[in-house]
């Protein structure tokens, strides 16, 4: 059975506004050997799959400095938890990045993932927001360039296959939404609406 490695020491070796780098010394319970691991400690992330009442996914095209390119993603952001519940943070992020919301319904929690547990200490909480609609103009942070797009869930697999959607957390969130039957529900509703014409 695999057991946790006892932590012997932890030292912060670098800090920025968004994250810090830690040097953790730990001992293997299997071999007794010690090893230093460098970890990136940052606040948790929030991500939302917003779906309009017409069954469209609200997504954003956003420039990312790490990849030096714009990518197609789900709305989301950082959550430090300071006096704000995660669901409140996701409502805020959705409004800021897209201008969409639904004051009559709280987003549904889909799950929690570890983005990269070998290096990152944080987690991402993923939500689904149903029947969202435009509520205001987007108000992104000064460091964000964002374009809002409405996509049919049917388009998602091909956009992932071509690499247009290549943000791993977005792909994981969309997978959780589909596994929960939420994207299939959108597709079924659209087909039913077409049949009623």
C-alpha positions as CSV (number, residue, x, y, z in Angstrom):
1,X,0.0,0.0,0.0
2,X,1.3,3.4,-0.9
3,X,1.7,5.7,2.1
4,X,2.2,9.5,2.3
5,X,5.8,10.7,2.5
6,X,6.4,12.4,5.9
7,X,7.3,16.1,5.4
8,X,10.7,16.9,7.1
9,X,11.0,20.6,6.1
10,X,9.4,23.2,3.9
11,X,11.0,26.4,2.7
12,X,9.7,29.2,0.4
13,X,12.4,29.9,-2.2
14,X,10.5,32.3,-4.5
15,X,7.3,34.4,-4.3
16,X,5.2,36.4,-6.7
17,X,1.7,37.9,-6.4
18,X,0.1,34.8,-8.0
19,X,2.2,31.9,-6.6
20,X,5.2,30.9,-4.5
21,X,7.7,28.1,-5.1
22,X,8.4,25.8,-2.1
23,X,11.3,23.4,-1.5
24,X,9.8,20.5,0.5
25,X,12.1,17.8,2.0
26,X,10.3,14.5,2.4
27,X,11.2,10.9,3.3
28,X,10.0,7.8,1.4
29,X,8.2,5.4,3.7
30,X,9.3,2.6,1.3
31,X,13.0,3.2,1.2
32,X,13.7,5.7,4.0
33,X,15.5,7.9,1.5
34,X,15.0,11.7,1.6
35,X,14.3,13.9,-1.4
36,X,13.6,17.5,-2.1
37,X,10.6,18.4,-4.2
38,X,9.9,21.9,-5.7
39,X,6.2,22.8,-5.6
40,X,4.2,25.7,-6.9
41,X,1.8,26.9,-4.3
42,X,-1.1,29.0,-5.6
43,X,-4.7,29.6,-4.8
44,X,-7.5,27.3,-6.2
45,X,-9.0,27.8,-9.6
46,X,-12.6,28.0,-10.6
47,X,-14.1,27.0,-13.9
48,X,-17.7,27.1,-15.2
49,X,-19.5,25.5,-18.2
50,X,-22.3,28.0,-18.8
51,X,-25.2,26.9,-21.0
52,X,-27.8,29.2,-22.4
53,X,-31.5,28.3,-22.4
54,X,-31.1,27.6,-26.2
55,X,-28.4,25.0,-25.4
56,X,-25.3,27.0,-26.4
57,X,-22.1,26.9,-24.5
58,X,-20.7,30.3,-23.5
59,X,-17.0,30.2,-24.1
60,X,-14.2,32.7,-24.2
61,X,-11.2,33.2,-26.5
62,X,-8.4,34.5,-24.4
63,X,-4.8,35.4,-24.9
64,X,-2.5,33.4,-22.7
65,X,1.1,34.5,-22.1
66,X,2.4,31.0,-21.3
67,X,1.4,29.7,-24.7
68,X,1.9,33.0,-26.5
69,X,-1.5,32.5,-28.2
70,X,-5.2,32.9,-27.9
71,X,-7.1,29.8,-26.9
72,X,-10.8,28.8,-26.6
73,X,-11.7,28.2,-23.0
74,X,-14.5,28.1,-20.4
75,X,-14.8,31.1,-18.2
76,X,-13.0,31.0,-14.8
77,X,-10.3,32.4,-12.7
78,X,-8.5,32.4,-9.4
79,X,-10.2,31.9,-6.0
80,X,-8.4,32.8,-2.8
81,X,-11.4,32.1,-0.6
82,X,-11.2,35.4,1.3
83,X,-14.8,35.9,2.3
84,X,-16.2,34.4,-0.9
85,X,-17.7,31.0,-1.4
86,X,-16.5,29.2,-4.5
87,X,-20.0,29.4,-6.1
88,X,-20.0,33.1,-5.5
89,X,-16.6,33.3,-7.2
90,X,-17.8,31.4,-10.2
91,X,-20.8,33.7,-10.6
92,X,-18.4,36.7,-10.4
93,X,-16.0,35.3,-12.9
94,X,-18.8,34.4,-15.3
95,X,-20.2,37.9,-15.1
96,X,-16.8,39.6,-15.4
97,X,-15.5,37.6,-18.4
98,X,-18.8,37.2,-20.4
99,X,-21.5,39.4,-19.0
100,X,-23.7,36.3,-18.7
101,X,-25.5,35.0,-15.6
102,X,-28.7,33.6,-14.1
103,X,-30.0,35.3,-11.0
104,X,-32.7,32.6,-10.6
105,X,-30.4,29.6,-10.3
106,X,-27.1,28.9,-8.5
107,X,-24.4,27.0,-10.5
108,X,-24.2,23.3,-10.0
109,X,-21.0,21.9,-8.6
110,X,-19.6,19.2,-11.0
111,X,-16.4,18.2,-9.3
112,X,-12.9,19.0,-8.1
113,X,-9.7,18.1,-9.9
114,X,-6.0,18.5,-9.3
115,X,-4.5,20.3,-12.3
116,X,-1.0,18.9,-11.9
117,X,-0.4,17.2,-8.5
118,X,3.3,16.5,-9.2
119,X,4.1,20.3,-9.1
120,X,1.0,22.3,-8.2
121,X,-0.6,22.3,-4.7
122,X,-4.0,23.8,-5.8
123,X,-7.2,22.3,-7.2
124,X,-9.8,23.4,-9.7
125,X,-13.5,23.4,-8.8
126,X,-15.8,23.0,-11.8
127,X,-19.4,24.2,-12.1
128,X,-22.2,24.1,-14.5
129,X,-24.4,27.2,-14.9
130,X,-27.8,26.5,-16.7
131,X,-30.0,28.9,-18.6
132,X,-27.6,31.8,-18.5
133,X,-28.3,34.9,-20.5
134,X,-26.6,38.3,-21.1
135,X,-27.0,40.4,-18.0
136,X,-24.4,43.2,-18.6
137,X,-21.4,44.0,-20.7
138,X,-18.3,41.9,-19.8
139,X,-15.8,43.6,-17.5
140,X,-12.6,41.6,-17.7
141,X,-9.5,42.4,-15.6
142,X,-7.0,44.8,-17.2
143,X,-4.6,41.9,-17.9
144,X,-7.2,40.0,-19.9
145,X,-8.1,40.2,-23.6
146,X,-11.3,38.2,-24.0
147,X,-13.8,37.5,-26.9
148,X,-17.1,35.8,-25.9
149,X,-18.4,33.0,-28.2
150,X,-21.5,30.9,-28.2
151,X,-20.9,27.3,-29.4
152,X,-23.1,24.3,-29.9
153,X,-22.0,21.3,-27.8
154,X,-21.8,19.4,-31.1
155,X,-18.9,21.5,-32.1
156,X,-16.7,20.7,-29.1
157,X,-15.2,17.3,-30.1
158,X,-13.9,18.6,-33.5
159,X,-12.5,21.8,-31.9
160,X,-10.7,19.7,-29.3
161,X,-9.4,17.3,-32.1
162,X,-8.1,20.2,-34.2
163,X,-6.4,21.8,-31.1
164,X,-8.5,24.9,-31.1
165,X,-9.5,23.9,-27.6
166,X,-6.3,22.8,-25.9
167,X,-6.6,24.1,-22.4
168,X,-6.5,20.9,-20.3
169,X,-8.8,22.2,-17.6
170,X,-11.4,23.2,-20.1
171,X,-11.3,19.8,-21.7
172,X,-11.6,18.2,-18.3
173,X,-14.5,20.4,-17.3
174,X,-16.3,19.7,-20.6
175,X,-15.8,16.0,-20.0
176,X,-17.3,16.3,-16.5
177,X,-20.3,18.2,-18.0
178,X,-20.8,15.5,-20.6
179,X,-20.3,12.6,-18.2
180,X,-23.1,14.2,-16.1
181,X,-25.4,14.2,-19.1
182,X,-25.5,18.0,-19.2
183,X,-24.2,18.5,-22.7
184,X,-26.3,15.6,-24.0
185,X,-29.4,17.3,-22.5
186,X,-28.6,20.5,-24.5
187,X,-28.3,18.4,-27.7
188,X,-31.6,16.6,-27.0
189,X,-33.4,19.9,-26.2
190,X,-32.2,21.4,-29.5
191,X,-33.3,18.4,-31.5
192,X,-36.7,18.4,-29.9
193,X,-37.2,22.1,-30.6
194,X,-36.3,21.5,-34.3
195,X,-38.9,18.7,-34.4
196,X,-41.6,21.0,-33.1
197,X,-41.2,23.5,-36.0
